[in-house]
Amino acid sequence: PPYTSVIQNMKSHIHMSSENGRNEFSQSKNFSSSLKTPTKPRYRLTKLGEQMARLPIDPKIARILLAAKKHDCMAEILVIASALSIQDPRERPLEARDAAAKAHERFTDKQSDFLAYLNIWDSFQRERDKGLSNKQLVQWCRQYFLSHLRMREWRELHHQLAQTAIEMDFSHQGSGFQTTSRSQATFIVNFPL
């Protein structure tokens, strides 16, 4: 068999000693040193890869986020990236498919499907800023066929990504949406450079 020489080599490095009725195995220095990993790693992450690894999202979406810094549309991409990382908050129940489609029309954007996420986000934030109670927000979400739980998950992930972006010096607190950034965000999502 092809493995015979390997097994014999291992046996020559392992010595069996019997002490108090127990078998103990001790490895020779040659065998244990041959198992050590090299001190210098073969593969290293690039600076870009290290930045992407810090983000708690899919690497493809993380790459989009990193491109947003370069094109000054971080606020918009934070919203889109966090939306792409969760289940779509739009609900489409079979029994009310037409009503859901009509309600979702409010959020559509002719320029890009990704901008619909910004429209949903803006609308939800406006409702929250009105000081609505949680029950009223749930009712608002039902009215527009949005999952309140997924909206909350989206907000939490967005907050986490925004904090990480600030820590990584990609963004500063309070940076808001800009009209020109919306078209840049669409481009970045489609072609992260």
Backbone bond lengths (Angstrom), bond angles and torsions (degrees), N, CA, C in turn:
res aa  C-N    CA-C-N  psi(-1)  N-CA   C-N-CA  omega(-1)  CA-C   N-CA-C  phi
1 P - - - 1.456 - - 1.537 110.79 -
2 P 1.307 118.17 148.05 1.457 121.70 -176.31 1.527 113.26 -65.93
3 Y 1.324 118.36 -24.13 1.456 120.61 -176.21 1.523 112.90 -88.39
4 T 1.310 118.89 -2.84 1.456 122.78 -176.16 1.522 111.46 -58.37
5 S 1.321 117.12 -44.33 1.466 119.63 -177.96 1.520 110.93 -67.75
6 V 1.309 117.96 -35.52 1.464 121.36 178.42 1.522 109.78 -65.99
7 I 1.322 116.84 -44.11 1.463 121.20 -179.80 1.523 110.09 -65.20
8 Q 1.306 117.33 -42.58 1.464 119.82 178.62 1.521 110.80 -64.03
9 N 1.310 117.37 -37.72 1.455 121.13 178.28 1.526 110.17 -63.76
10 M 1.343 116.68 -41.54 1.461 120.55 178.58 1.519 110.35 -65.31
11 K 1.331 117.41 -41.96 1.465 121.12 -179.22 1.519 111.10 -62.57
12 S 1.316 116.83 -34.27 1.461 119.16 -178.73 1.524 111.23 -70.89
13 H 1.329 117.05 -21.04 1.460 120.45 179.57 1.519 113.35 -93.65
14 I 1.308 117.49 -12.47 1.463 121.23 -178.94 1.518 107.78 -107.59
15 H 1.302 115.54 125.63 1.462 120.89 179.32 1.508 108.22 -110.58
16 M 1.279 114.13 135.94 1.452 119.31 -178.51 1.510 108.18 -102.65
17 S 1.313 115.71 125.88 1.462 118.11 176.29 1.518 108.33 -124.82
18 S 1.285 115.17 142.48 1.445 119.52 -178.89 1.520 108.40 -107.65
19 E 1.324 114.56 126.39 1.459 118.73 -179.86 1.514 107.33 -141.30
20 N 1.309 117.10 124.71 1.471 122.90 -179.02 1.520 112.33 54.36
21 G 1.305 117.08 37.56 1.455 120.41 175.29 1.522 114.05 79.56
22 R 1.365 119.33 1.66 1.469 121.50 179.63 1.511 108.88 -108.59
23 N 1.287 115.38 147.26 1.466 120.28 174.12 1.520 108.14 -93.57
24 E 1.311 116.43 128.64 1.450 121.26 177.22 1.519 108.02 -122.90
25 F 1.263 114.79 141.16 1.457 120.21 179.35 1.517 108.83 -108.05
26 S 1.291 115.82 131.12 1.462 119.29 174.48 1.516 107.72 -124.59
27 Q 1.286 115.39 135.10 1.456 119.75 -177.41 1.522 109.30 -93.96
28 S 1.296 115.09 143.24 1.459 118.80 176.79 1.517 109.13 -74.79
29 K 1.328 116.29 160.83 1.461 121.09 -178.29 1.528 111.35 -63.25
30 N 1.308 117.39 -35.64 1.460 120.36 -178.72 1.526 111.45 -62.70
31 F 1.337 116.25 -43.13 1.454 120.27 -177.78 1.527 110.78 -68.16
32 S 1.321 117.73 -46.21 1.463 119.87 -177.99 1.523 111.17 -67.05
33 S 1.317 118.22 -34.95 1.456 119.12 179.20 1.518 111.23 -70.69
34 S 1.326 117.45 -26.81 1.462 119.34 178.47 1.523 111.60 -73.17
35 L 1.335 117.89 -17.78 1.468 121.47 179.50 1.521 113.23 -89.54
36 K 1.316 118.23 -12.36 1.462 120.90 -177.15 1.521 110.13 -64.49
37 T 1.327 114.52 144.91 1.458 119.58 177.19 1.519 108.65 -81.43
38 P 1.304 117.33 152.59 1.463 118.93 179.45 1.526 110.34 -62.88
39 T 1.311 116.87 148.38 1.462 120.49 -177.50 1.518 111.63 -72.41
40 K 1.310 118.27 -31.71 1.457 121.28 179.54 1.526 108.88 -96.86
41 P 1.359 117.79 120.20 1.462 119.57 -179.62 1.527 111.13 -64.85
42 R 1.311 114.71 144.11 1.463 120.42 -179.56 1.513 112.47 -73.81
43 Y 1.324 115.85 -38.78 1.453 120.49 -176.09 1.515 109.29 -119.79
44 R 1.306 115.77 137.44 1.456 121.36 177.11 1.523 108.62 -129.86
45 L 1.311 115.31 146.67 1.454 119.37 175.10 1.522 109.28 -72.99
46 T 1.301 115.60 144.74 1.459 119.79 173.23 1.526 107.89 -73.00
47 K 1.320 116.79 172.00 1.461 120.24 177.44 1.533 109.89 -59.78
48 L 1.326 115.61 -41.17 1.462 121.04 177.82 1.532 110.40 -62.01
49 G 1.336 116.67 -44.12 1.460 121.48 178.42 1.517 112.37 -62.70
50 E 1.326 117.06 -38.75 1.468 120.61 177.45 1.521 111.07 -64.45
51 Q 1.346 116.18 -40.35 1.465 119.86 177.91 1.525 110.58 -65.36
52 M 1.321 116.50 -41.96 1.465 120.46 179.69 1.527 110.94 -64.52
53 A 1.320 117.17 -36.35 1.466 121.56 -178.83 1.522 111.98 -66.22
54 R 1.313 117.70 -25.20 1.465 120.91 179.28 1.525 112.93 -75.03
55 L 1.310 116.36 -17.42 1.466 120.23 -176.81 1.529 110.13 -91.17
56 P 1.335 117.42 130.52 1.473 121.22 -175.24 1.526 113.98 -81.79
57 I 1.337 115.91 45.64 1.462 120.77 -178.11 1.519 109.12 -139.39
58 D 1.313 115.91 171.01 1.459 122.69 178.42 1.533 109.70 -54.03
59 P 1.334 118.35 138.85 1.466 120.80 -178.24 1.535 114.55 -56.14
60 K 1.321 117.50 -34.20 1.465 119.39 178.95 1.524 110.64 -65.14
61 I 1.306 116.19 -40.85 1.459 120.45 179.50 1.529 109.86 -72.96
62 A 1.325 116.44 -35.53 1.467 120.17 176.18 1.525 110.11 -60.79
63 R 1.325 116.34 -38.65 1.474 119.96 179.14 1.518 110.57 -64.69
64 I 1.299 117.14 -37.54 1.473 120.96 176.69 1.525 109.46 -62.36
65 L 1.316 116.00 -43.04 1.462 120.34 179.58 1.527 111.16 -61.05
66 L 1.314 116.98 -41.83 1.462 120.53 179.83 1.530 111.04 -65.68
67 A 1.325 117.06 -35.34 1.466 120.42 177.69 1.528 110.83 -68.49
68 A 1.308 117.54 -28.32 1.467 121.84 -179.38 1.526 111.54 -62.94
69 K 1.310 116.92 -34.92 1.465 120.22 178.61 1.521 109.81 -61.52
70 K 1.303 115.92 -45.08 1.462 122.02 -178.31 1.532 111.29 -61.84
71 H 1.343 116.96 -33.90 1.462 121.50 -174.81 1.534 113.40 -104.38
72 D 1.322 116.25 10.92 1.468 122.40 173.93 1.536 113.51 55.74
73 C 1.316 115.67 47.30 1.473 119.82 175.48 1.535 109.29 -137.59
74 M 1.330 115.99 39.13 1.458 121.95 -175.65 1.532 111.99 -61.95
75 A 1.322 118.15 -42.73 1.475 120.36 -177.13 1.530 110.73 -58.39
76 E 1.331 116.20 -44.54 1.455 120.23 -178.63 1.521 111.55 -68.88
77 I 1.329 116.23 -42.83 1.462 119.76 -178.15 1.522 111.16 -69.72
78 L 1.319 118.83 -31.38 1.470 120.09 175.10 1.526 110.51 -58.65
79 V 1.317 116.18 -41.53 1.469 120.96 179.11 1.530 110.09 -66.96
80 I 1.333 116.36 -47.82 1.466 120.59 -177.07 1.532 110.43 -66.80
81 A 1.335 117.14 -44.69 1.470 120.96 -178.95 1.518 111.40 -62.00
82 S 1.319 116.65 -42.12 1.469 118.57 179.12 1.524 110.56 -68.69
83 A 1.338 117.56 -34.22 1.471 120.49 177.06 1.526 111.17 -66.05
84 L 1.337 116.88 -40.16 1.459 120.53 -179.55 1.525 112.56 -70.81
85 S 1.322 116.03 -16.46 1.470 120.80 -177.06 1.522 113.30 -92.17
86 I 1.314 116.75 -4.43 1.468 120.60 177.55 1.527 108.33 -120.99
87 Q 1.324 114.83 173.47 1.468 118.88 174.25 1.524 107.90 -70.19
88 D 1.320 116.95 140.48 1.459 122.10 -178.45 1.528 110.34 -50.77
89 P 1.343 117.84 127.64 1.465 119.71 -178.49 1.529 114.04 -73.21
90 R 1.328 116.39 -13.38 1.474 119.28 179.82 1.524 109.44 -75.94
91 E 1.307 115.03 128.82 1.465 120.85 178.60 1.519 109.05 -98.97
92 R 1.328 114.91 142.28 1.464 121.22 -179.91 1.529 109.29 -135.08
93 P 1.334 116.99 72.31 1.471 119.03 -178.51 1.529 110.94 -66.40
94 L 1.326 115.86 141.94 1.466 120.60 -177.73 1.525 112.33 -57.19
95 E 1.330 116.08 -41.26 1.468 119.76 -175.42 1.533 112.66 -73.11
96 A 1.349 117.31 -14.25 1.469 119.99 -178.83 1.529 110.41 -134.88
97 R 1.320 116.39 37.75 1.470 120.85 -176.00 1.527 112.01 -59.09
98 D 1.340 116.94 -45.03 1.468 120.48 -178.86 1.523 111.74 -66.09
99 A 1.318 116.68 -42.08 1.468 120.78 179.14 1.537 110.31 -64.12
100 A 1.328 116.98 -39.10 1.467 121.00 178.71 1.524 110.50 -65.61
101 A 1.336 116.59 -43.78 1.464 120.28 179.53 1.526 110.77 -61.65
102 K 1.329 116.08 -40.28 1.475 120.91 178.48 1.530 110.53 -65.79
103 A 1.322 117.62 -41.79 1.462 121.30 179.39 1.527 111.06 -66.84
104 H 1.320 117.11 -36.05 1.464 121.26 -179.08 1.528 112.81 -74.84
105 E 1.345 116.83 -17.94 1.467 120.43 177.28 1.520 111.42 -56.78
106 R 1.299 115.96 -30.26 1.466 122.05 179.50 1.528 111.21 -57.02
107 F 1.316 116.71 -29.55 1.463 121.37 -173.77 1.531 113.72 -99.60
108 T 1.320 117.81 -9.38 1.467 119.56 -175.26 1.527 111.14 -67.25
109 D 1.312 114.64 155.46 1.458 121.99 178.14 1.524 107.34 -134.13
110 K 1.319 117.19 131.77 1.462 121.01 -178.02 1.525 111.68 -67.11
111 Q 1.325 116.80 -27.27 1.455 120.82 -175.55 1.537 112.33 -74.92
112 S 1.343 116.82 -38.75 1.460 119.04 -175.20 1.522 111.15 -164.13
113 D 1.325 115.19 145.95 1.460 120.06 174.04 1.523 110.99 -66.93
114 F 1.335 116.94 -29.98 1.459 120.42 -179.91 1.523 111.53 -66.39
115 L 1.319 117.26 -31.22 1.457 120.32 179.37 1.527 111.81 -70.18
116 A 1.318 117.12 -17.96 1.467 119.91 173.99 1.531 109.58 -60.70
117 Y 1.335 116.46 -35.64 1.466 119.37 176.68 1.529 110.82 -61.76
118 L 1.322 117.06 -40.91 1.465 119.55 178.05 1.526 110.72 -64.24
119 N 1.323 116.42 -37.86 1.462 119.74 179.47 1.531 111.36 -67.45
120 I 1.322 116.50 -40.92 1.471 119.79 176.83 1.528 108.73 -62.40
121 W 1.328 116.15 -46.61 1.460 122.08 -179.18 1.530 111.06 -58.87
122 D 1.336 115.92 -48.94 1.471 120.43 -179.39 1.525 110.97 -59.95
123 S 1.318 116.51 -45.25 1.470 120.33 -179.13 1.520 111.15 -62.93
124 F 1.318 116.51 -45.28 1.463 120.53 -179.46 1.534 110.49 -64.39
125 Q 1.327 116.80 -41.82 1.468 120.22 -179.90 1.535 110.54 -64.93
126 R 1.331 117.21 -39.86 1.465 120.17 177.44 1.525 110.78 -59.84
127 E 1.327 116.01 -42.17 1.469 119.77 179.15 1.532 110.25 -65.40
128 R 1.309 117.45 -41.47 1.468 121.47 178.39 1.527 110.54 -63.85
129 D 1.334 115.88 -39.97 1.467 120.47 -178.65 1.523 112.39 -67.58
130 K 1.328 117.33 -20.50 1.465 121.17 176.72 1.523 111.04 -71.30
131 G 1.324 116.43 -10.25 1.458 120.27 -179.95 1.513 113.46 82.69
132 L 1.336 116.51 26.28 1.465 120.05 179.53 1.532 109.92 -65.07
133 S 1.303 114.87 149.52 1.461 119.75 175.06 1.526 108.67 -72.64
134 N 1.300 115.97 167.12 1.463 120.14 178.83 1.533 110.15 -60.67
135 K 1.320 116.55 -39.72 1.470 120.75 179.32 1.531 110.53 -62.73
136 Q 1.311 117.46 -40.30 1.459 121.28 178.94 1.532 111.40 -67.90
137 L 1.331 116.66 -36.41 1.465 120.11 176.63 1.523 110.80 -66.18
138 V 1.324 116.37 -39.78 1.473 120.51 177.20 1.530 108.97 -61.46
139 Q 1.335 117.33 -43.57 1.467 120.80 178.99 1.531 110.99 -64.13
140 W 1.339 116.96 -40.52 1.456 120.51 177.99 1.530 109.70 -61.63
141 C 1.313 116.92 -43.84 1.474 120.96 178.21 1.526 111.34 -61.22
142 R 1.316 116.85 -42.88 1.475 120.18 177.99 1.522 111.21 -61.73
143 Q 1.330 115.67 -41.46 1.460 121.08 -179.37 1.529 111.15 -58.10
144 Y 1.334 116.66 -36.85 1.466 121.04 -178.24 1.525 113.02 -105.38
145 F 1.317 116.14 18.04 1.465 123.09 177.68 1.533 111.74 52.23
146 L 1.328 114.77 52.07 1.456 122.45 175.40 1.524 108.17 -118.10
147 S 1.306 116.84 142.36 1.453 121.34 177.66 1.531 108.88 -82.11
148 H 1.314 115.63 118.02 1.466 119.61 179.76 1.525 110.91 -62.53
149 L 1.322 117.17 -38.60 1.470 120.10 179.47 1.530 111.68 -63.89
150 R 1.327 116.25 -42.06 1.466 119.19 178.74 1.519 111.40 -70.19
151 M 1.316 117.54 -32.53 1.470 120.65 175.65 1.527 109.62 -64.16
152 R 1.316 116.61 -40.82 1.470 120.58 177.89 1.533 110.27 -66.35
153 E 1.327 116.38 -42.64 1.466 120.67 177.20 1.532 110.02 -60.50
154 W 1.312 116.47 -41.69 1.460 122.71 178.62 1.533 110.24 -60.77
155 R 1.329 116.22 -47.53 1.474 120.78 179.38 1.522 111.07 -61.23
156 E 1.327 116.89 -42.01 1.466 120.21 -178.65 1.532 111.09 -65.86
157 L 1.332 117.21 -43.25 1.462 120.18 178.31 1.527 110.10 -66.54
158 H 1.318 116.47 -41.14 1.465 120.45 177.55 1.524 110.05 -58.07
159 H 1.321 116.50 -46.16 1.467 120.66 179.09 1.530 110.58 -59.84
160 Q 1.321 116.81 -44.77 1.461 121.47 -179.97 1.539 110.60 -62.21
161 L 1.320 116.85 -45.18 1.463 120.51 178.80 1.527 111.69 -65.37
162 A 1.331 116.32 -40.26 1.462 120.14 179.34 1.529 110.53 -63.29
163 Q 1.329 116.87 -42.21 1.470 120.44 177.73 1.524 110.77 -62.97
164 T 1.318 116.79 -43.11 1.464 120.55 178.63 1.523 110.42 -64.11
165 A 1.330 117.33 -40.59 1.466 121.36 178.43 1.526 111.08 -61.98
166 I 1.321 116.74 -38.53 1.464 120.74 177.56 1.524 109.93 -66.96
167 E 1.340 116.57 -44.90 1.464 120.83 178.82 1.521 111.82 -60.99
168 M 1.338 116.49 -35.18 1.463 121.30 -178.54 1.531 111.46 -87.44
169 D 1.340 116.10 4.38 1.460 123.15 178.92 1.529 112.48 62.59
170 F 1.333 116.28 35.34 1.464 121.37 175.84 1.518 110.84 -91.71
171 S 1.304 115.42 -24.48 1.451 120.77 -172.38 1.517 107.86 -148.11
172 H 1.310 116.17 163.31 1.454 119.92 173.34 1.519 108.45 -121.71
173 Q 1.319 115.07 154.04 1.460 120.14 -175.03 1.522 109.74 -62.21
174 G 1.310 115.27 137.46 1.458 120.68 175.90 1.519 114.36 88.38
175 S 1.329 118.75 2.67 1.468 118.41 178.19 1.525 108.22 -70.64
176 G 1.315 115.64 125.76 1.460 120.34 -175.32 1.514 112.46 -106.27
177 F 1.323 114.66 -176.06 1.455 121.24 -179.48 1.529 109.84 -74.77
178 Q 1.316 115.09 145.97 1.457 121.51 173.90 1.517 106.93 -124.80
179 T 1.325 116.32 146.71 1.463 119.63 -177.17 1.521 111.90 -60.47
180 T 1.326 117.70 -42.53 1.465 119.86 -179.05 1.521 111.25 -67.81
181 S 1.324 116.48 -27.84 1.463 120.21 -178.09 1.521 112.31 -68.87
182 R 1.303 118.09 -24.83 1.467 120.66 -179.20 1.528 110.62 -62.82
183 S 1.317 116.99 -44.32 1.463 118.54 179.14 1.520 110.65 -70.88
184 Q 1.332 117.35 -35.41 1.456 120.14 176.05 1.525 110.08 -64.40
185 A 1.314 116.56 -39.84 1.480 120.75 179.84 1.517 110.61 -61.53
186 T 1.334 116.65 -41.04 1.454 120.25 178.15 1.523 110.66 -61.02
187 F 1.323 115.52 -43.38 1.459 120.12 -179.81 1.530 110.46 -64.68
188 I 1.330 117.47 -44.22 1.464 122.20 -177.06 1.531 110.40 -63.36
189 V 1.324 117.61 -41.92 1.464 120.42 -179.14 1.534 110.33 -62.77
190 N 1.318 115.77 -37.33 1.461 119.97 -179.22 1.527 113.43 -81.23
191 F 1.333 116.76 -32.03 1.467 120.88 -176.41 1.525 110.71 -140.18
192 P 1.333 119.36 75.15 1.464 119.83 -179.86 1.532 110.23 -67.52
193 L 1.307 115.47 118.40 1.463 120.40 -176.77 1.495 112.00 -92.43
